[in-house]
């Protein structure tokens, strides 16, 4: 059996822009996560405060981080696909 890629892979002309976008999103997420950790270390009493529908800050913030990661991943994928399509059209009109 011959195993080959399902699609023809070529040069990724958008890799620099995709990397920059990925690093920006990483820094934003890391800052938000770091804030959560700092609150958990230095102001533990704040995590017990009820903030939304009877849920405390720890649960709301933690679930928010999980949802944010999924949303950021979706937008990263969508934006990168647009960048790839645009760059490919510029290289191969």
N, C-alpha and C positions, 0 to 999 in steps of 0.2 A: 504494500500500500504506500502511496505517495502522500505525505503530509505537507501541505503548503498552507500559507496564510489564506484566509477566505477573501481578503481584499489586498490589493496592491498597496504596499506601504511606501511612501516617499518621504522626502525631506519635510521637516516640520518648520515652516517659515515663521510661525507665531510663537515659538518656544520661549524666546526672551520675554515677550509681553505676558505670556501665560505664567512664567516663573515670577515675574514682578507682581502680578495680581495675586498669585498664591502666597507670596511672602507678606503682602499687605493684609490679606485676610487672616493669615496665621498670626500676625502681630496683634490685630484687633481682637481675635479670639483669646490669645494668650493674655492680653491685658485684662479682659473681662474675667477670665478664669483665675488669674492672679489676684484680682480684687476679691473674688469669692473665697480664695484660700486665705487671704489676709484677714478678711472678716471672720472666718472660722478660727483663725489663730488668736487674733488680738481682741475681738469683740464677740465672743461666743454668745453672749446674751441676746445680740441682735438676731441671730439665726432662729431664735424661738418666737420672735414677734410675728403675730398673725398679720398677713398682708393681703391675702386674696382668698375669698370664699372659705375662710376658716383654716387655710393652709399657712404654714409658717414660711419665713423667708428662705430657709434652707431648702425646702421642697420646691418652692416657686423658682428660686434662682437656679437650683440644680437642673430642674426640668427645662427651664429656659435655656440653659447652656446646651442641653442635648438637642432641643428643637433648633436653636440657632446654628449648631454644627450642621444639621441636615439641610437647613435653608441655605446656608453659605455654600455647601457642597453643590446644591442644585444650581444656584446662581453662577458659581464658578464654572460648572460644566456648560451651562447655557452661554455664558460670555465667551468661554474658550472656543466653543463650536463656531460662534459668529466670527471670532478673530481668525480661526483657521480657514473658514470659507472665504472671508474677505481677502486674506493674504494669498490663498491659492488662486483666486480670480485675478489678483494683481500680477502674479508670477506667470500664470497660464491663462491669458485672456480668451 
